[in-house]
Amino acid sequence: MGTGKSTAARHAAARLGAIVVRTDAVRKRLGGVPLRERVATTFGEGLYTPEMGRRTYGETARLADELLRAGWPVIVDGSFSHAAERGEARAVADRHGLPFAVLWCDAPDEALVERLRSRSADGPEVSDGREELLAEHRARYESPAHEPGVIRLDTAGEADEGVEKALAEIANK
């Protein structure tokens, strides 16, 4: 959370003419929560139970599959904290014979805390990420470092340059 995933996804989508499927929005739709309503639960509760996570990532994969079948390029924006979630997304691309990459956005905790504080002061936001959830999120995150097709982006600064390098790397594969 706060790593610049959505910013990177929007930039890549603009360059590729892709549709972004955002897990934050899918989760809120499934939970019957207005898109810009902040949900302040503790980690792993409410909209963020493991079951809701499975439903969210399953529906996200279904939407991506549907868009790909319709001929649209797709970028899925989410934390994909578990290898199984990334595997499900990878399987969708494989079924369509399409290239797949994970843009692993990361930055030092100080930068993430700053972004999360700023976001909470901005008012209505799709993401429910908050500073007090960061440590638990980090502790439960399964690193994609040794998975195929992973490109790590240092998003401590501007994401645009990193996304451009990642897109060039993907194009050369």
PyMOL commands that set and color helices and strands:
alter all, ss='L'
color gray80, all
select helices_A, chain A and resi 5-16+23-31+46-48+50-69+83-95+109-121+131-140+159-171
alter helices_A, ss='H'
color red, helices_A
select strands_A, chain A and resi 19-22+74-77+102-106+150-154
alter strands_A, ss='S'
color yellow, strands_A
deselect
rebuild
show_as cartoon
